[in-house]
Amino acid sequence: MLVFTRLAADTRGATKMDRPEDVETNPVNKKVYMALTNNTQRGTAGRAPVDEANPRTANKHGHVLEMAEKDDNHAATSFGWNVLLLCGDPNDPSTYFAGADKSKVSPISCPDNVTFDEHGNLWISTDGNQLGAHDGLYAVPLVGKERGEVRQFLSVPKHAETCGPWVTDQRVNIAVQHPGEHATSTFKNPTSHWPDGGTSLPRPSIVSIWPNGKSAGAKAGKK
């Protein structure tokens, strides 16, 4: 079971998910959030059909689930859940952002890691953006009238993945993973020169961002 976990789960009839990459508990509201990066095979011939937890065929942009364990008890054996985000271009009718006004939502694709600030706002880093843009870090308020209003906080360099976010009111840290990783990139002609610029070879890096007069929490909708 430890080595062949997915196959073992299949024998028990577990729900086949769209590439779950991260599962984290919100320290403020105690709910659990799962980033499902994508699954372009969902609903295609011979593959798992769409279901309530994975409602989109050829799900190239991914989605985020919000789960609440019964009676807020982490030892419970059952839980309730809902689809918080169906990612992609807000102009795409298949997208959903917790009921938020789509005119106030930043496009987001391929959620990969999730974390939370001390106010309980959700932060999402992406990997493999399918909207023709760079990957990035996004803040999502979870309560009040701004719930679901995805807001882009930063972008990473070309062909890099945003990962390992850590967010406080004083500082935001991210890892810029494999910049320039692309089929057209070569040792002599890399597609990125992050972080040194010029003609240097790309290198993974840790980036730290701090606010100038405002808290990081304010960026996520905390007033």
Summary of the structure (lengths in Angstrom):
residues: 223
radius of gyration: 18.3
end to end distance: 46.5
largest distance: 57.9
contacts: 692
relative contact order: 0.12
helix: 9%
strand: 32%
